[in-house]
Amino acid sequence: MEYPGKFERVCSLDEIYDGEAKVFEINRYEVLILNKNGELKAYYARCAHALGLLDETSFDGENRIVCPVHLWEYDAFTGESINPMGSTLFPLDLKVEGNDIFVKIPSVPVSEFKVKWFSMYKRGGVIGEFGFNS
């Protein structure tokens, strides 16, 4: 999904071991990065249900992310909710250059992101007047 932002260095590959997740704050955005068998994923570290903050313990090391606030469960590699179904974590673009992990951090204020982007994000893309698709 396209969203306004720019890539920022978040950490090195050596900082996130297999089966581990970490949360970083970059430009006031919480970013959850997880590693399973060398596959890396990045999400806005807020639950799609009630914006509960996801943390390192939210990732089970295998294939699920569980929000510590209301225990909503998400597939760690698609971001789609498992229990209950019908919502999605907001994926952030990630790239690796050498040993460094870069994540595309939104370039709009966090409050605007939560209202105009995150709150409208659903499986299949953003809906509503903005007309963006994933």
N, C-alpha and C positions, 0 to 999 in steps of 0.2 A: 504494500500500500504506500502510495506517495504521501508524504507529509513534509511540511517545511522544516528544514533543519540542516545541520552540518555535522560531519564526522568529527568526533573528539576521541583522543586516546583515553581509554578507561583503565587498562591494566596490561600486564604481560600474560602470555600463555602459562607461564610458570606459577601464576598466582591462583589459578583455578584448576584443581585436580579433577581427575575423572570421578564422576559421581557427586560432584560438589557444585554448589551455587554460592554466589556472593552478590551483595547489594552495594552499589556505589552511588554516591550523590554527585551528579555532574550538572552544573549550571541550574541548581535547585530541582533537578529531576532525579527521582530514585530509579535506578536501573538494575534489574535482576539479570545476571548472566549465569547460565548453567552449562555444564560440560558433562556429556555422557558419551564415552567411547570416542572422544575427540570431536564430537559434534557439538558446536556451540550455538546457543540461542540467547537472544536478549529480548526482554520485555520491559515495558513500563511497570515498575514494581508495585502496582496497585491493583487490587482485586476489582473485577468488573462489576461486582455486586454492590459494594458499599465503600469502595476506595480504601479498603483495609490494606495496610502496608504489608507486602510480602517480604520475608526475610530469608536468610540462609537456610533455616530449618524448614522452610516451605517446600523445598524440593526433596523428594524422597530418595534421590540418588539413582532412581530407575526411570520412571516415566510419568510421575505425577507431581503437580504443584498443588498444595493445599493451603488455602488462606487461613491464617491463625485466628481470624476474627469470627467468622461464621462457618468455617470448615468447607467452603465451596472448593471443589476439586476440578483441576484442569489438566488436560494432556500436556505434558511438558514440551512436546515437540511441535504441536499444532497450535497450542494456546486455547483450543476449544474446551468449553466446560464439559465435564463428565457427570457431575452431580452437584446441582441440577444441571440439565442441559439448556442450551439456548443463549449462552453468552460467550465471550472470547476475551482473553487477555490482549492487550495492545502490543503487537510485535514491534520491535525497533530494529532497524537495519544494522547489521553487524558485518564487519570485514576484518580480516587478519592481514597484517603487513609485517613480514619477518616474524618477530616474536611478540608483536604488539597487537592488542585487540582494540579496535575502534568501533564506536557505536554512533549512529546518526541521532543526535540529540535534537529534539524539537527546538525551533528558533522563536517560538511564540511564548509569551508569559505562561507559567504553569496554570494560573487561574483560567486563562483563555483556552489552553489545551484541554483542561478538564471539562469545560463547558462545550466547546465547539468540536473537539476531536474525540476525546476519550469517551465522553458520555454518549456520543452518537455512534460509536464504533460497534458494529455487530458482525457476526459471522458473515462473510461475503463482502465486507467493506463498509464504508461510511454511508449512512442514509440521510435523507433530508435535503435541505436547501443547498448544501455545499456540493453535492453531486459527485464526490470523489468515489472511486471504486478501487478495490484492491487488485 
